[in-house]
């Protein structure tokens, strides 16, 4: 019997907002159309319906075992509207990914921030920055040597 593994992901596709972002002050002075795509990989759950190989065939139908995508939309909205203005797309993508991996059930986050109408003289459709972040346990090497408490506090990332 093989050991099964099911990957659970939540995808937010094509969220569009007007954002003040850019390297030059003139570029940041007026809002530009920006698209956000977020893929969250969720932590494994122990319960649910599994097949003979251990693959999860039906996860629990319980939001407590998942992530409310509205909370992710609120993270993006808060960072865009309330957070400091950023110069780089990758900085904004990184800030969103950091907040997302801080959510309890999220194992990793991939964030793509796309400037839909970049102010350049070249013919192009868009410019994007992509960031992938995974939640990592602190002191992983010491964990390999001795068992550690598996509490959620050990899964939090350091946002310093």
Residue frames as qw, qx, qy, qz and C-alpha x, y, z in Angstrom:
[[0.000, 0.889, 0.458, 0.000, 0.00, 0.00, 0.00],
 [0.430, 0.343, -0.026, 0.835, 1.48, 3.39, -0.97],
 [0.193, -0.549, -0.445, 0.681, 1.29, 6.40, 1.29],
 [0.254, 0.709, 0.503, 0.424, -1.06, 8.92, -0.34],
 [0.234, -0.368, -0.158, 0.886, -0.85, 12.67, -0.35],
 [0.200, 0.774, 0.548, 0.247, -3.47, 15.19, -1.35],
 [0.275, -0.056, -0.047, 0.959, -2.56, 18.82, -2.03],
 [0.034, 0.810, 0.579, -0.081, -5.23, 21.36, -1.19],
 [0.299, -0.017, 0.110, 0.948, -4.98, 24.80, -2.76],
 [0.159, 0.827, 0.458, -0.284, -7.08, 27.91, -2.82],
 [0.419, 0.138, 0.345, 0.828, -6.63, 30.21, -5.81],
 [0.141, 0.816, 0.290, -0.480, -7.69, 33.82, -6.10],
 [0.526, 0.192, 0.524, 0.642, -7.54, 34.77, -9.74],
 [0.196, 0.480, 0.404, 0.754, -7.63, 38.10, -11.49],
 [0.256, -0.803, -0.409, 0.351, -8.36, 40.41, -8.55],
 [0.413, 0.471, 0.163, 0.763, -8.00, 43.88, -10.07],
 [0.309, -0.824, -0.309, 0.361, -7.44, 47.09, -8.15],
 [0.335, 0.843, -0.055, 0.418, -6.18, 50.57, -8.85],
 [0.768, -0.488, -0.092, 0.404, -2.83, 51.00, -7.07],
 [0.122, 0.955, -0.265, 0.057, -0.29, 53.79, -6.65],
 [0.832, -0.327, 0.351, 0.281, 2.95, 51.94, -7.34],
 [0.685, 0.671, 0.009, 0.283, 6.10, 52.64, -9.32],
 [0.701, -0.101, -0.122, 0.695, 9.71, 53.72, -9.14],
 [0.192, 0.271, 0.070, 0.941, 9.23, 57.34, -10.18],
 [0.101, 0.311, 0.519, -0.790, 7.18, 59.83, -8.17],
 [0.427, 0.219, -0.272, -0.834, 5.14, 60.65, -11.31],
 [0.470, -0.021, -0.839, -0.273, 4.30, 56.96, -11.75],
 [0.249, -0.273, -0.826, 0.426, 3.20, 56.66, -8.10],
 [0.139, 0.133, 0.205, -0.960, 1.16, 59.88, -8.21],
 [0.666, 0.107, -0.126, -0.727, -1.74, 58.29, -10.11],
 [0.709, -0.095, 0.661, -0.227, -3.31, 54.89, -9.58],
 [0.335, 0.381, -0.729, -0.459, -2.66, 52.17, -12.16],
 [0.910, -0.057, -0.070, -0.404, -4.59, 48.96, -12.87],
 [0.004, -0.467, 0.872, -0.147, -2.92, 46.05, -11.07],
 [0.860, -0.090, -0.359, -0.351, -3.95, 42.38, -11.14],
 [0.308, -0.493, 0.742, -0.335, -3.38, 40.04, -8.21],
 [0.857, 0.020, -0.463, -0.225, -3.28, 36.25, -8.36],
 [0.311, -0.538, 0.672, -0.403, -2.76, 34.30, -5.14],
 [0.816, -0.003, -0.555, -0.160, -2.31, 30.55, -4.74],
 [0.421, -0.563, 0.560, -0.439, -2.35, 29.19, -1.20],
 [0.636, 0.064, -0.769, -0.021, -1.26, 25.63, -0.46],
 [0.633, -0.575, 0.110, -0.507, -3.00, 24.46, 2.69],
 [0.174, -0.429, 0.844, -0.269, -1.62, 22.31, 5.47],
 [0.410, -0.073, -0.887, -0.199, -2.59, 18.65, 5.53],
 [0.613, -0.335, 0.217, -0.682, -5.66, 17.68, 7.50],
 [0.129, -0.230, 0.951, -0.160, -5.89, 14.45, 9.40],
 [0.472, 0.322, 0.734, -0.367, -9.59, 13.80, 9.02],
 [0.492, 0.458, -0.290, -0.681, -11.80, 13.40, 6.00],
 [0.931, 0.179, 0.266, -0.173, -12.71, 10.52, 3.73],
 [0.057, -0.643, 0.701, 0.302, -9.68, 8.58, 2.43],
 [0.860, 0.277, -0.327, -0.277, -9.34, 5.80, -0.12],
 [0.973, -0.205, -0.039, 0.102, -7.50, 2.54, 0.50],
 [0.700, 0.318, -0.147, 0.621, -4.14, 4.16, -0.36],
 [0.411, -0.519, -0.340, 0.668, -4.69, 6.95, 2.15],
 [0.148, 0.218, 0.287, 0.921, -5.47, 9.66, -0.41],
 [0.186, 0.392, 0.478, -0.764, -7.95, 12.26, 0.79],
 [0.133, 0.368, 0.771, 0.502, -11.02, 11.84, -1.41],
 [0.195, -0.774, -0.387, -0.462, -13.25, 14.28, 0.40],
 [0.247, 0.181, -0.491, 0.816, -11.94, 16.81, 2.91],
 [0.086, -0.536, -0.688, 0.482, -14.03, 17.90, 5.84],
 [0.078, 0.665, 0.434, 0.603, -16.67, 20.38, 4.73],
 [0.472, -0.784, -0.293, 0.277, -15.63, 22.80, 7.44],
 [0.284, 0.890, -0.095, 0.344, -14.15, 26.28, 7.02],
 [0.546, -0.770, 0.329, -0.031, -12.14, 25.72, 10.21],
 [0.815, -0.139, 0.463, 0.320, -10.05, 23.21, 8.20],
 [0.566, 0.547, 0.334, 0.518, -9.48, 25.69, 5.37],
 [0.241, -0.259, -0.058, 0.934, -8.86, 29.39, 4.75],
 [0.282, 0.795, 0.477, -0.248, -11.62, 31.90, 4.16],
 [0.541, 0.319, 0.317, 0.711, -10.65, 33.49, 0.85],
 [0.065, -0.924, -0.239, -0.292, -12.37, 36.71, 1.93],
 [0.579, -0.754, 0.094, 0.295, -9.64, 37.09, 4.57],
 [0.642, -0.035, 0.380, 0.665, -7.05, 36.88, 1.78],
 [0.230, 0.712, 0.391, 0.536, -8.91, 39.52, -0.23],
 [0.343, -0.930, -0.122, -0.044, -8.89, 41.72, 2.87],
 [0.689, -0.433, 0.212, 0.541, -5.12, 41.23, 3.24],
 [0.481, 0.304, 0.406, 0.715, -4.55, 42.45, -0.32],
 [0.033, -0.846, -0.354, -0.397, -7.00, 45.32, 0.07],
 [0.523, -0.829, -0.070, 0.183, -5.45, 46.39, 3.37],
 [0.650, -0.286, 0.272, 0.649, -1.90, 46.36, 2.04],
 [0.353, 0.449, 0.440, 0.693, -2.91, 48.32, -1.06],
 [0.134, -0.821, -0.333, -0.443, -5.18, 50.88, 0.56],
 [0.547, -0.836, -0.020, -0.033, -3.73, 51.28, 4.06],
 [0.833, -0.250, 0.130, 0.477, -0.14, 50.07, 3.79],
 [0.180, -0.690, 0.264, 0.649, 2.76, 52.23, 2.69],
 [0.679, 0.693, -0.089, -0.228, 3.12, 53.01, -1.00],
 [0.761, -0.262, 0.486, 0.340, 5.64, 50.73, -2.62],
 [0.176, 0.677, -0.451, -0.554, 7.94, 51.28, -5.55],
 [0.156, 0.310, -0.888, -0.302, 8.32, 47.67, -6.69],
 [0.792, -0.072, -0.328, -0.510, 5.77, 45.03, -7.66],
 [0.689, 0.059, -0.696, 0.192, 7.91, 42.36, -6.00],
 [0.032, 0.159, -0.592, 0.789, 7.83, 44.23, -2.68],
 [0.615, -0.071, 0.091, -0.780, 4.03, 44.28, -2.74],
 [0.825, 0.062, -0.509, -0.237, 3.90, 40.61, -3.78],
 [0.464, 0.156, -0.738, 0.465, 6.30, 39.69, -0.95],
 [0.226, -0.152, 0.456, -0.847, 4.27, 41.63, 1.64],
 [0.772, -0.032, -0.129, -0.622, 1.08, 39.84, 0.55],
 [0.774, 0.121, -0.621, 0.016, 2.78, 36.43, 0.60],
 [0.203, 0.219, -0.696, 0.653, 4.20, 37.08, 4.10],
 [0.486, -0.108, 0.315, -0.808, 0.74, 37.88, 5.45],
 [0.832, 0.070, -0.315, -0.451, -0.79, 34.84, 3.73],
 [0.662, 0.137, -0.707, 0.208, 1.74, 32.33, 5.10],
 [0.055, -0.221, 0.595, -0.771, 0.99, 33.82, 8.51],
 [0.730, -0.152, -0.076, -0.662, -2.55, 32.44, 8.28],
 [0.633, -0.361, 0.629, -0.270, -3.02, 29.32, 10.39],
 [0.866, 0.171, 0.465, -0.069, -3.83, 26.70, 7.71],
 [0.584, 0.790, -0.178, -0.063, -1.52, 28.04, 4.97],
 [0.870, -0.222, 0.238, 0.370, 1.64, 26.05, 4.21],
 [0.421, -0.140, 0.348, 0.826, 2.86, 28.20, 1.30],
 [0.319, 0.817, 0.303, -0.374, 1.78, 31.14, -0.81],
 [0.457, 0.107, 0.467, 0.749, 2.50, 32.14, -4.38],
 [0.141, 0.822, 0.314, -0.455, 1.60, 35.71, -5.30],
 [0.453, 0.259, 0.436, 0.733, 1.71, 37.33, -8.71],
 [0.054, 0.784, 0.241, -0.569, 1.30, 41.10, -8.97],
 [0.504, 0.319, 0.545, 0.589, 0.82, 42.33, -12.53],
 [0.068, 0.558, 0.016, -0.827, 0.96, 45.90, -13.81],
 [0.591, 0.504, 0.629, 0.026, -1.58, 45.78, -16.63],
 [0.435, 0.856, 0.150, 0.236, -0.55, 49.02, -18.35],
 [0.653, -0.428, 0.017, 0.624, 3.11, 49.65, -17.60],
 [0.194, 0.953, 0.026, -0.231, 4.20, 53.18, -18.54],
 [0.511, -0.368, 0.555, 0.544, 6.89, 52.21, -21.06],
 [0.375, 0.597, -0.287, -0.648, 7.41, 52.95, -24.73],
 [0.019, 0.194, -0.944, -0.267, 7.57, 49.27, -25.71],
 [0.705, -0.081, -0.352, -0.610, 4.68, 47.17, -27.01],
 [0.247, 0.039, -0.935, 0.252, 3.81, 44.83, -24.19],
 [0.499, -0.518, -0.567, -0.402, 0.71, 43.65, -22.43],
 [0.632, -0.748, -0.022, -0.200, 1.87, 43.57, -18.82],
 [0.340, 0.500, -0.672, 0.428, 4.74, 43.22, -16.36],
 [0.815, -0.482, -0.215, -0.240, 4.57, 40.84, -13.39],
 [0.031, 0.531, -0.750, 0.393, 6.45, 39.95, -10.24],
 [0.860, -0.213, -0.403, -0.229, 6.02, 36.46, -8.75],
 [0.116, -0.533, 0.693, -0.472, 6.92, 35.51, -5.18],
 [0.819, -0.201, -0.515, -0.154, 6.71, 32.03, -3.62],
 [0.138, -0.529, 0.618, -0.564, 7.03, 31.73, 0.16],
 [0.725, -0.218, -0.648, -0.081, 6.74, 28.63, 2.31],
 [0.583, -0.721, 0.179, -0.328, 6.17, 28.50, 6.02],
 [0.665, 0.294, -0.622, 0.291, 9.28, 27.08, 7.64],
 [0.739, -0.624, -0.245, 0.074, 9.90, 25.90, 11.15],
 [0.051, -0.892, 0.397, -0.208, 12.45, 27.85, 13.16],
 [0.305, -0.572, 0.755, -0.094, 15.65, 25.99, 13.97],
 [0.898, 0.228, -0.186, -0.328, 14.92, 23.18, 11.53],
 [0.546, 0.425, -0.693, 0.203, 18.35, 21.63, 12.04],
 [0.155, -0.277, 0.743, -0.590, 17.81, 21.37, 15.80],
 [0.783, 0.038, 0.182, -0.594, 14.40, 19.79, 15.16],
 [0.791, 0.326, -0.502, -0.130, 16.05, 17.03, 13.18],
 [0.313, 0.337, -0.776, 0.432, 18.15, 16.23, 16.25],
 [0.018, 0.161, 0.808, -0.567, 15.41, 16.39, 18.89],
 [0.045, -0.608, -0.741, -0.281, 11.59, 16.30, 18.80],
 [0.007, -0.045, 0.154, -0.987, 9.90, 19.67, 19.16],
 [0.316, 0.467, 0.613, -0.553, 6.43, 20.75, 20.16],
 [0.235, 0.297, 0.713, 0.590, 4.25, 20.62, 17.02],
 [0.071, 0.730, 0.501, -0.458, 2.14, 23.60, 18.11],
 [0.441, 0.797, 0.319, 0.263, 1.14, 26.27, 15.55],
 [0.211, -0.945, 0.148, 0.202, 3.46, 28.80, 17.24],
 [0.583, -0.374, 0.561, 0.453, 6.41, 26.87, 15.81],
 [0.543, 0.449, 0.596, 0.386, 5.00, 27.33, 12.29],
 [0.104, 0.961, 0.178, -0.186, 4.88, 31.11, 12.38],
 [0.679, 0.421, 0.026, 0.601, 7.33, 32.95, 10.19],
 [0.413, -0.526, -0.154, 0.727, 9.56, 35.70, 11.44],
 [0.330, 0.825, 0.369, 0.273, 8.33, 39.00, 9.93],
 [0.404, -0.740, 0.033, 0.537, 11.23, 41.11, 11.22]]
